[in-house]
């Protein structure tokens, strides 16, 4: 199980120099367990993408981002790059979850299970909430039916009134319907 993940927006830039008094401000959405790890991941990606090291850069702000509506199930599309034992691969995946963090948690679990990819080997390029009509994967589209039902075949009869309930019964209940 993946430890708790939060979504952070980290804003940083290269330190101003006489040749470049107003350097470009860089903003990144990072998934990490705490703000310290979010800063560390920010410098990891900025060092690769923009050739700015922590020594000659500064972080302007780190803030935690929250889901607008965490009670509504949404479809998420994830573009990622991961390093396998032999090569680097690009990938597109879809997930259904109530939050972006939940979708990323599912992503890390699935990548570990299917591809033996560690969390440190996975780089999330982009994650977007998508409409139901834009979903491509059958394991996501199977839940788009409006008349979907999840039957409960092993229903245990339970008395509504607490005074008539008991821990042990004289006869076994019929749970098959």
C-alpha positions as CSV (number, residue, x, y, z in Angstrom):
1,X,0.0,0.0,0.0
2,X,1.3,3.5,-0.9
3,X,1.7,5.8,2.0
4,X,-0.4,8.9,2.2
5,X,0.1,11.2,-0.8
6,X,-0.7,14.9,-1.0
7,X,-0.7,17.2,-4.0
8,X,1.6,20.3,-3.6
9,X,2.1,23.2,-5.9
10,X,5.8,24.2,-5.7
11,X,6.9,27.6,-7.2
12,X,10.6,28.4,-7.6
13,X,13.1,30.1,-9.8
14,X,16.7,30.6,-10.5
15,X,18.4,33.2,-8.3
16,X,18.6,36.6,-10.0
17,X,22.0,37.5,-11.4
18,X,23.3,40.7,-13.1
19,X,23.0,39.1,-16.5
20,X,19.5,37.8,-15.7
21,X,17.8,40.1,-13.1
22,X,14.3,38.6,-13.6
23,X,14.5,34.9,-14.1
24,X,11.6,32.8,-15.3
25,X,9.3,31.5,-12.5
26,X,8.7,27.7,-12.5
27,X,5.6,26.1,-11.1
28,X,5.1,22.4,-10.7
29,X,2.5,20.1,-9.2
30,X,4.2,17.5,-7.1
31,X,2.8,14.4,-5.4
32,X,4.6,13.8,-2.1
33,X,3.9,12.8,1.5
34,X,5.0,16.1,3.0
35,X,6.2,19.6,1.9
36,X,9.9,18.7,2.4
37,X,9.7,15.8,0.0
38,X,7.8,18.0,-2.4
39,X,10.6,20.5,-2.4
40,X,13.2,17.8,-3.0
41,X,11.2,16.3,-5.9
42,X,10.8,19.9,-7.4
43,X,14.6,20.3,-7.4
44,X,15.0,16.8,-8.9
45,X,12.7,17.7,-11.9
46,X,14.0,21.3,-12.3
47,X,17.6,20.1,-12.4
48,X,16.7,17.7,-15.2
49,X,14.4,20.0,-17.2
50,X,15.8,23.5,-16.7
51,X,19.3,22.9,-15.5
52,X,18.8,24.9,-12.3
53,X,20.3,23.4,-9.1
54,X,19.2,24.0,-5.6
55,X,22.4,26.0,-4.9
56,X,21.6,28.6,-7.6
57,X,17.8,28.6,-7.1
58,X,15.2,29.5,-4.6
59,X,11.7,28.2,-3.7
60,X,9.1,31.0,-3.6
61,X,6.2,29.0,-2.2
62,X,4.9,25.5,-1.4
63,X,1.2,25.0,-0.9
64,X,-1.0,22.0,-0.5
65,X,-3.7,21.6,-3.1
66,X,-7.1,20.2,-2.2
67,X,-9.8,18.5,-4.3
68,X,-12.8,20.7,-5.1
69,X,-15.3,17.9,-4.7
70,X,-13.9,14.7,-3.1
71,X,-17.4,13.1,-2.9
72,X,-17.9,12.7,-6.6
73,X,-16.3,9.9,-8.7
74,X,-14.3,11.1,-11.6
75,X,-12.2,9.7,-14.4
76,X,-8.5,10.5,-14.6
77,X,-6.1,10.2,-17.4
78,X,-2.4,9.9,-16.5
79,X,0.6,10.3,-18.8
80,X,3.8,9.0,-17.2
81,X,7.3,7.9,-17.9
82,X,9.0,5.1,-16.0
83,X,12.4,3.4,-16.0
84,X,12.3,-0.4,-16.2
85,X,15.3,-2.6,-15.7
86,X,16.2,-2.3,-19.4
87,X,14.8,1.0,-20.7
88,X,12.6,4.1,-20.2
89,X,9.0,3.8,-21.3
90,X,6.1,6.3,-21.8
91,X,2.7,5.3,-20.8
92,X,-1.0,6.4,-20.7
93,X,-3.3,5.0,-18.0
94,X,-6.8,5.7,-16.8
95,X,-8.3,5.5,-13.3
96,X,-11.6,6.1,-11.6
97,X,-11.4,7.8,-8.2
98,X,-12.8,10.6,-6.1
99,X,-9.5,12.5,-5.8
100,X,-6.4,13.0,-7.9
101,X,-4.3,11.7,-5.0
102,X,-6.4,8.5,-5.0
103,X,-5.8,8.1,-8.7
104,X,-2.0,8.5,-8.2
105,X,-2.1,6.0,-5.3
106,X,-3.8,3.5,-7.7
107,X,-1.2,4.3,-10.3
108,X,1.8,3.6,-8.0
109,X,0.1,0.3,-6.8
110,X,-0.6,-0.8,-10.4
111,X,2.8,0.0,-11.7
112,X,4.4,-1.9,-8.8
113,X,2.2,-4.9,-9.5
114,X,2.3,-5.1,-13.2
115,X,5.7,-3.6,-14.1
116,X,7.7,-4.0,-10.8
117,X,8.3,-0.2,-11.0
118,X,9.3,1.5,-7.8
119,X,7.8,4.9,-6.9
120,X,11.2,6.5,-7.5
121,X,11.3,5.2,-11.1
122,X,7.9,6.8,-12.0
123,X,7.6,10.3,-13.3
124,X,4.1,11.6,-13.7
125,X,4.1,13.9,-16.8
126,X,0.4,15.0,-16.7
127,X,-2.8,14.0,-14.9
128,X,-6.1,15.3,-16.1
129,X,-9.8,14.7,-15.2
130,X,-11.6,13.5,-18.3
131,X,-15.2,13.1,-19.4
132,X,-16.7,9.6,-19.7
133,X,-16.9,9.8,-23.5
134,X,-13.1,10.4,-23.7
135,X,-12.2,7.2,-21.7
136,X,-10.5,4.5,-23.8
137,X,-9.7,1.7,-21.4
138,X,-12.4,-1.0,-20.9
139,X,-11.6,-1.4,-17.2
140,X,-12.8,2.2,-16.7
141,X,-15.6,2.3,-19.3
142,X,-17.3,-0.7,-17.8
143,X,-18.4,1.5,-14.8
144,X,-20.1,4.1,-17.1
145,X,-23.4,2.3,-17.2
146,X,-26.2,4.3,-15.6
147,X,-28.0,1.1,-14.6
148,X,-25.0,-0.6,-13.0
149,X,-25.8,-2.6,-9.9
150,X,-23.7,-4.4,-7.4
151,X,-25.8,-7.3,-6.1
152,X,-25.2,-8.6,-2.6
153,X,-25.6,-12.4,-2.9
154,X,-24.8,-13.2,0.7
155,X,-27.3,-11.0,2.6
156,X,-27.4,-11.6,6.3
157,X,-30.9,-11.0,7.8
158,X,-30.7,-8.7,10.7
159,X,-33.6,-7.7,12.9
160,X,-34.3,-4.0,12.8
161,X,-35.2,-3.8,16.5
162,X,-32.2,-4.1,18.8
163,X,-34.1,-5.9,21.6
164,X,-34.8,-8.9,19.3
165,X,-31.2,-9.2,18.1
166,X,-29.0,-11.9,19.5
167,X,-25.4,-13.0,19.0
168,X,-26.4,-16.7,18.6
169,X,-29.4,-18.2,16.9
170,X,-31.0,-21.7,17.2
171,X,-31.2,-22.1,13.4
172,X,-28.9,-21.0,10.6
173,X,-30.1,-18.1,8.5
174,X,-30.9,-18.6,4.8
175,X,-28.5,-16.1,3.1
176,X,-29.0,-17.2,-0.5
177,X,-31.5,-15.1,-2.5
